[in-house]
Amino acid sequence: MLGPSDCQPKNIMAQITYTLKLIEAKQLTPSVKHFVFEREDGTIPRFQPGQFITLHIPTTEGKKVHRSYSLANAPSEENRLELSAAYIEGGIASTLLFNLKPGGTVTAIGPHGLFVLKDEKPPRYILVATGTGVTPYRSMLTSLEKRLRDATHPLTVELILGVRTREDALFKSEFLAFAKANPQFRFRIAYSRETGEGLDPNFETTGHVQQQFKHLSLNPTQDIIYLCGNPSMIDEAFSLLTEQHGFDRKAIRREKYAFAH
């Protein structure tokens, strides 16, 4: 399972538990599946883009483990919660989710988390992700579009997604369409296991996401940077930004994802 690891809700037993019913599930990449849930009680979910929910996963011993997933959809008046999960061989959560059929249920709490857009007006947001770490940015698109449209000062958004191969690029068509409709938004993908042959130079490159910083003309006094995904990427990127590029810690928001069985 891939999900937020360092923002687990406190007093988890005291949270209000509700039941989610699976409406739809579809395979996005060879290893990632997308799930669309509704609250069984009909309540319209209230959350901020970038937050996550925690599922209660029953075990064969009759206990429950907790697994957290970033929400992948924008808040709306619909009774809908979407998430994307990577399959982990032998994982308790993977076994449940990847075998869950429409109409099946799972209990949850949340949403939680501080990995959200704040009330601020920076000239540029730089959103960096690896793998399913891009899901909270999908949730933010509606809010970002409003900020880009209503900005009283120049505002740009850079989204950089790091994956292994082309077939691993989550929501590529959606982000490209958003970039086409919003010229101040730029989307690029960094492939760690592609040779570079046949890539579109307008949005594709090779290497790791943190290697793309050198192309961004970083401004440590103005840029706001979000990092989401693999803990190693986040730690390395954070060190680069603070030690080599002069960023203050407060200008960098982090959400580490971790594998869990």
C-alpha positions as CSV (number, residue, x, y, z in Angstrom):
1,M,0.0,0.0,0.0
2,L,1.1,3.5,-0.6
3,G,-0.3,6.2,1.6
4,P,0.5,9.1,3.9
5,S,2.9,7.8,6.6
6,D,3.8,10.8,8.7
7,C,0.4,12.5,9.2
8,Q,-1.6,9.7,10.9
9,P,-4.6,11.0,12.8
10,K,-4.2,11.2,16.5
11,N,-6.5,9.4,18.9
12,I,-7.6,7.2,16.0
13,M,-10.0,5.2,18.2
14,A,-11.9,8.3,19.1
15,Q,-12.7,9.3,15.4
16,I,-16.1,8.9,14.0
17,T,-16.3,5.8,11.8
18,Y,-18.4,5.6,8.7
19,T,-18.9,3.0,6.0
20,L,-17.8,3.4,2.4
21,K,-19.5,1.5,-0.5
22,L,-17.4,0.8,-3.6
23,I,-19.1,2.3,-6.7
24,E,-16.4,1.7,-9.3
25,A,-12.8,0.4,-9.6
26,K,-10.6,0.6,-12.6
27,Q,-7.0,-0.2,-13.4
28,L,-4.9,2.9,-14.1
29,T,-1.5,1.3,-14.5
30,P,-0.2,-2.2,-14.2
31,S,0.2,-1.8,-10.5
32,V,-2.2,1.0,-9.5
33,K,-6.0,0.8,-9.2
34,H,-8.4,3.7,-8.8
35,F,-11.4,3.4,-6.5
36,V,-14.6,5.4,-6.3
37,F,-16.5,5.2,-3.0
38,E,-19.7,6.7,-1.6
39,R,-20.6,7.1,2.1
40,E,-23.3,4.5,2.8
41,D,-25.2,7.0,5.0
42,G,-25.5,9.4,2.1
43,T,-23.5,12.2,3.8
44,I,-21.7,14.6,1.5
45,P,-18.0,14.3,2.4
46,R,-16.4,17.6,3.5
47,F,-12.6,17.9,3.0
48,Q,-9.8,20.1,1.8
49,P,-7.9,19.1,-1.4
50,G,-4.7,17.3,-0.3
51,Q,-6.3,15.5,2.8
52,F,-6.5,11.8,3.3
53,I,-8.8,9.2,4.8
54,T,-7.9,6.1,6.9
55,L,-9.4,2.8,6.1
56,H,-10.0,0.1,8.7
57,I,-8.7,-3.2,7.1
58,P,-9.9,-6.4,8.9
59,T,-7.2,-9.1,9.3
60,T,-7.6,-12.9,9.4
61,E,-7.0,-12.7,13.2
62,G,-10.2,-10.7,13.6
63,K,-8.4,-7.4,14.2
64,K,-8.2,-4.3,12.1
65,V,-5.2,-2.4,10.8
66,H,-5.3,1.2,9.6
67,R,-4.1,2.3,6.1
68,S,-4.3,5.9,4.9
69,Y,-4.9,7.1,1.3
70,S,-4.9,10.6,-0.1
71,L,-8.1,11.6,-1.7
72,A,-7.9,11.9,-5.5
73,N,-11.0,13.9,-6.2
74,A,-12.0,17.6,-5.7
75,P,-14.5,18.4,-3.0
76,S,-18.0,18.8,-4.5
77,E,-21.7,18.4,-3.6
78,E,-21.5,14.8,-4.6
79,N,-21.3,11.9,-2.2
80,R,-18.0,10.7,-3.5
81,L,-14.5,9.8,-2.2
82,E,-11.8,8.6,-4.7
83,L,-8.4,7.2,-4.0
84,S,-5.7,5.4,-5.9
85,A,-3.7,2.5,-4.5
86,A,-0.6,0.6,-5.6
87,Y,-0.7,-3.1,-5.3
88,I,1.7,-4.6,-2.8
89,E,2.2,-8.4,-3.0
90,G,0.8,-10.0,0.2
91,G,-0.3,-6.7,1.6
92,I,-3.4,-6.8,3.8
93,A,-4.9,-3.6,2.3
94,S,-4.0,-4.6,-1.2
95,T,-5.7,-7.9,-0.8
96,L,-8.9,-6.3,0.4
97,L,-9.1,-3.4,-2.0
98,F,-8.0,-5.1,-5.2
99,N,-10.5,-7.9,-4.6
100,L,-13.4,-5.6,-3.5
101,K,-16.3,-5.6,-5.9
102,P,-18.8,-2.8,-6.6
103,G,-21.3,-2.9,-3.6
104,G,-18.6,-4.1,-1.2
105,T,-17.9,-2.0,1.8
106,V,-15.1,-0.9,4.1
107,T,-15.1,1.4,7.2
108,A,-13.1,4.6,7.4
109,I,-12.4,7.7,9.4
110,G,-11.3,11.2,8.2
111,P,-10.5,13.2,6.3
112,H,-7.3,14.4,8.0
113,G,-4.1,16.1,7.1
114,L,-2.4,19.5,6.6
115,F,-1.0,18.9,3.1
116,V,-3.4,21.5,1.7
117,L,-3.3,24.8,-0.2
118,K,-3.1,27.6,2.3
119,D,-4.5,31.1,2.2
120,E,-1.5,32.7,0.6
121,K,-0.4,34.4,-2.7
122,P,3.0,33.1,-3.8
123,P,4.1,33.8,-7.4
124,R,4.6,30.1,-8.0
125,Y,3.7,26.7,-6.6
126,I,6.0,23.8,-7.4
127,L,4.2,20.5,-6.9
128,V,6.5,17.4,-6.9
129,A,5.4,13.8,-6.7
130,T,6.4,10.2,-7.2
131,G,3.9,7.5,-8.1
132,T,0.6,7.7,-6.3
133,G,1.9,10.7,-4.5
134,V,0.4,12.7,-7.4
135,T,-3.2,12.0,-6.2
136,P,-3.5,14.9,-3.8
137,Y,-2.5,17.3,-6.7
138,R,-5.4,15.9,-8.8
139,S,-7.7,16.7,-5.9
140,M,-6.2,20.3,-5.9
141,L,-6.9,21.0,-9.6
142,T,-10.2,22.7,-9.2
143,S,-8.8,25.0,-6.4
144,L,-5.7,25.7,-8.5
145,E,-7.8,26.6,-11.5
146,K,-9.7,29.1,-9.4
147,R,-6.5,30.6,-8.0
148,L,-5.0,30.9,-11.5
149,R,-8.2,32.6,-12.8
150,D,-8.7,34.9,-9.9
151,A,-5.1,35.9,-9.2
152,T,-4.5,39.6,-8.9
153,H,-0.8,39.0,-9.5
154,P,1.2,36.7,-11.8
155,L,0.8,33.1,-10.6
156,T,2.2,29.9,-12.1
157,V,2.1,26.3,-11.1
158,E,4.7,23.6,-11.9
159,L,3.7,19.9,-11.5
160,I,6.5,17.4,-11.8
161,L,5.7,13.7,-11.6
162,G,8.3,11.0,-11.2
163,V,7.6,7.4,-12.3
164,R,9.6,4.5,-13.6
165,T,8.1,4.1,-17.1
166,R,5.5,5.7,-19.4
167,E,2.9,3.2,-18.4
168,D,3.2,4.2,-14.8
169,A,2.3,7.9,-15.4
170,L,-0.9,8.4,-13.4
171,F,-3.6,10.8,-14.7
172,K,-1.3,12.0,-17.5
173,S,-4.1,12.9,-19.9
174,E,-6.0,14.8,-17.2
175,F,-2.9,16.9,-16.2
176,L,-2.1,17.6,-19.9
177,A,-5.6,18.7,-20.6
178,F,-5.5,21.0,-17.5
179,A,-2.2,22.5,-18.7
180,K,-3.7,23.1,-22.2
181,A,-6.7,24.9,-20.6
182,N,-4.6,26.8,-18.1
183,P,-1.3,28.2,-19.7
184,Q,0.0,29.2,-16.3
185,F,0.1,25.5,-15.3
186,R,3.0,23.3,-16.5
187,F,3.1,19.6,-16.2
188,R,6.1,17.4,-16.8
189,I,7.0,13.8,-16.2
190,A,10.5,12.4,-15.2
191,Y,11.0,8.7,-16.1
192,S,13.7,6.9,-14.1
193,R,13.8,3.8,-16.3
194,E,13.2,5.2,-19.8
195,T,16.1,5.8,-22.3
196,G,14.6,9.0,-23.6
197,E,13.8,7.6,-27.1
198,G,10.5,8.8,-28.4
199,L,9.7,11.1,-25.5
200,D,7.9,14.4,-26.0
201,P,10.3,17.1,-24.9
202,N,7.4,19.4,-24.1
203,F,6.5,17.4,-21.0
204,E,8.7,14.3,-20.8
205,T,12.3,13.8,-19.6
206,T,14.4,11.2,-17.9
207,G,15.9,11.0,-14.4
208,H,14.5,11.7,-11.0
209,V,12.2,14.5,-10.0
210,Q,14.7,16.2,-7.7
211,Q,17.0,16.6,-10.7
212,Q,14.5,18.9,-12.3
213,F,15.1,21.6,-9.8
214,K,18.1,22.9,-11.8
215,H,15.7,23.8,-14.7
216,L,13.3,25.8,-12.6
217,S,15.2,29.0,-11.6
218,L,14.2,28.4,-8.0
219,N,13.4,31.4,-5.9
220,P,13.7,30.5,-2.2
221,T,12.1,33.8,-1.0
222,Q,8.9,33.3,-3.2
223,D,8.3,29.7,-4.3
224,I,6.2,27.4,-2.3
225,I,7.0,23.7,-2.8
226,Y,5.0,20.6,-2.1
227,L,6.7,17.2,-1.9
228,C,4.6,14.0,-1.9
229,G,5.5,10.4,-2.4
230,N,8.5,8.2,-1.8
231,P,10.3,9.1,1.5
232,S,13.7,8.9,-0.1
233,M,12.8,11.4,-2.8
234,I,11.3,13.7,-0.2
235,D,14.3,13.6,2.1
236,E,16.8,14.1,-0.8
237,A,14.7,16.9,-2.3
238,F,14.2,18.6,1.1
239,S,18.0,18.5,1.7
240,L,18.7,20.0,-1.8
241,L,16.1,22.7,-1.3
242,T,17.2,23.8,2.2
243,E,21.0,23.2,2.0
244,Q,21.8,24.1,-1.6
245,H,19.0,26.4,-2.7
246,G,18.4,28.3,0.5
247,F,14.7,27.5,1.2
248,D,13.2,28.0,4.6
249,R,11.6,24.8,6.0
250,K,8.2,26.7,6.1
251,A,8.2,27.1,2.3
252,I,8.3,23.3,1.8
253,R,5.3,21.1,2.6
254,R,5.8,17.3,2.8
255,E,3.7,14.2,2.7
256,K,5.7,10.9,2.9
257,Y,4.2,7.8,1.5
258,A,5.2,4.4,2.8
259,F,4.8,0.7,1.9
260,A,2.8,-1.2,4.4
261,H,1.5,-4.7,4.5
